[in-house]
Amino acid sequence: MGHVVGDPLPPGPGPDGRHGPHAFVTDLASPELEPDDGRHLEWVLRVRPGDALTVSDGAGSWRACAMGTPLTVTGPIYTVATPTPVLTVAFALVKGARPELVVQKLTELGVDEIIPFTAARSVARWDDDKASRQCERLAKVAREASMQSRRCHLPLVHGLRTFAEVAALPGAVLGERGGRPPSVSTSTVLIGPEGGWDEAEREAVADHVSFGGQVLRAETAALAAATILAALRSGAVGEAGR
């Protein structure tokens, strides 16, 4: 059974799933689904004409609609405040399909900017052609994860960077066991490869932050960092020692 159109929609922090699935459109004034999104809603999620859904422009605004061709607008446009500070996670390339997993989960956790990069000990390597194709795929993964998690702000997924480029980001810290506890001001974190950082990389970024006492897989470290930083930003947890 589809969600009922007409249920109250609180402005709150954004759609919460009680009013149907979520999708992205270019123009909230005259919302139109992308063909792939329409097929996904109809064939995978079994959304039928007249069923409720929410749509967003990916820049923080959203509204309620009813499924159809075209969509029927059923509610006003709401705007969700941009979270601050902006959370950025740069992660060293990992093998296989794990970059997609990392991007998917970072998106669900609320990370705003996601940057894959190559570190000295990275096992995975992308040439220019593969980097272009993979980054397009990662952006698509982030969009799909944003629909699933009802985000109204699409994350920015950057193209492949070098370690030097991410190390130069303002406020960048190195994720490293034995570092200081993270704080609310920790908003840009670099997560190393499976082989760990080399000495030059450790020295290039003086501020090191720990996200646990165990040795974590590269993708686990990225998700642990995102979880802790997002919780600190939202106030769900307090800083160590407070």
N, C-alpha and C positions, 0 to 999 in steps of 0.2 A: 504494500500500500504506500502511495506517495505521501509526502508531507503536505499538510493542508495550507493553502494560501490564505492569508488573513490573520494568522496567529500574530500576536504582538511581537515586534522586533525592537528590543532595547538597543539604543545606540552603543552603550558599553564599550568593550574593547574590540568589538567586531563580531562577525558570524561565529556561531559556536557549534553548528551542525544540526541544531534542532529544527532548522528551517530549510532542510534539503542540502544537496551538494553545493559546491562552490566552484566558480569558473572565472576566467579573466576575459575581459572585453576591452576593446580600444576606446569606446565612447560610452560612458554611462548614461548620457542623455538619450541615445538611441542604441541600446546594447544589442550586439549580434555575436553569436557564438562562432568561434573558429570551427571549420568543418570537422577537424579531428576531435575537438572537445564535444561537439554535438553528437558524434558517433559514439564516443566513450560514454556520455551520459545516457544515451538511449540503449546501447547494446550491452554495456558492462554494468552500469548502475541501475538500469531498468527504469529510468525516469520517463514518465509518460506525459503527453500534453496536458497542461493544467497543473502539473505538480510544481511545488515550490522549489526554488533554488536561489542562491545569492550570487551576485557577480561583482567583481572589483576591477578597477583600472590598474592595479598593481602599484599605484602610487599613494595608497592610503585611503581611498574612497571606495564605497560599496553601496549596493542597494538590493532590495528584494525584487524578484521577478517570478513569473510563472513560465513553465516550459511551453514552447511553441515556436512556430516559424511565421513571423519573428517572435522574439520573447515579448511577454506582456509585463510592463513595469507595474509593480504592486506596492512600492514603497518609496519614500524619499531617499535622497543620497545622504549617507552618513560619512564622516571622516574620522579615521583613527589616527591619533597623535603618533608622530614618528618617535620610536624608542630612542632614548639617549642613555649613555653614549652609544655611538655606532659600534657594534661588535664585529671585528674582523678576525677570521681564522685563516691563516696561510698554512697549507699542509704539503709536505714533501710527497712526491709521487709514490704511490703504492702500486703493487702489481695487479694484473687481471682486472676484474670488474669492481675492485674495492674503491677506486676513486668515486664511482657512482654512488656507492653506499655512503661514503663520507659526505658527499654533497647532499644526498637525500636527507640524512639525519641532521646535518648542520642546519639545513633549511627548516626542518620540523622543530628544531630547538630554538630558532629565532635569530640565527646569525645573519647579519646584514650584508657583509661582504666576504666572499669565499675566493681564495687565491691558491691555485696549485702552483708548485714551484719545484725546481730540480735542485737537490742538495748534493754535496760532494759524494756521499755514500748512498745515494738513491740507486736502487737496483733497476727500477723502471725508468726507461728513457723514451721520450717522444721526439721524433724528427718534426720538422715544420708542418708537414702535411698531416701527420697523425695528431699533432697538437691542435691544429685547426679543427679537425673532425671531432676530436675528443672534447674540446671545449664547447663546441656546439651541442654535443650530446649532454654535457654536464649542465648547460643552461636549460635544456629541455627537462632534465631530471629535476632541477630546482623548481621549475614552473609546475611540474606535476606534483611535487611534494608540497608546494605552496597551496595548490588546490585542495589536496588531501587534508592539510593542517589548517585550512581556512585563514591563511595569511592575507592581509590586504596590502602589504608592502613586499613586492618581489625582491629577493636578494640579488645582489650584483655578483655574478660569477665572472671573474677576470680570466683573461688568457694566461697561458703558462708564463711564469716569471722565473728569473734566476734568484739564487739565494741573496746575492748582493742587492737586488731590487727590493725584496721583501724586508731585508735587514734595515734598509733605509727608510722604511715607513715610519711616520711620526708615532712615537710611543711604543714601538715594537718591543716585545719581550720574548725571550726564548723559553719554550717549555722544556724543563729539565728537572729530573728528580734531584732533590736536595736544594732546590731554589727556595725563594721566599714564598709565603702564602699569597694567593691572588687577592686583589682588592677591587673595589668598585671602579677604581681608576684604570684597572687592567682591561684594555679594550682591544688591543691588537696583539695576538699571540702567534708565534711561529712553532709549528709542530714538525719535528724531525723525521727522518726516514727510519726504516727498520734497523739499519746498521748504526743508528745514532749520529750525533753531530761529530764532525771532526774538530780538532783543536782550533783551527783558524775560525770556524763558524762560532764556536763558543766564545772566542775572544772578540769577535766582531760585534756581538750584542752583549753588553755588560749586564743587563738586567735579566735574571733567570727566575722563572716562576714554576713551582711544583704543583701538580694536580693529583698527587697521590704518592704513596710510598713504594708502590710496586713498579716493576718494569712492565710497561704497557706496550701492546702492539701499536703500530703507528696510527691505525684508524681508531683504535680505542682511545688513545691519547687525545686525538682531535675531538672526539665526542665528549670525553670527560671535561676537557677545557671548555667546550661550548656549554655544557650543562651547568658547570660551576659559574661561569661568567654571566650566563643568562639569569641564573638564580640570584646572583649578587645584584645585577641590574634591576631586576623586578622587586627586590626587597624580600624575596622568599626566604633567603638566608642572610645572616649577617657576616661581617668580616671576622676573621680569626682574631681572638683577643678582645672582642667587644661584647 
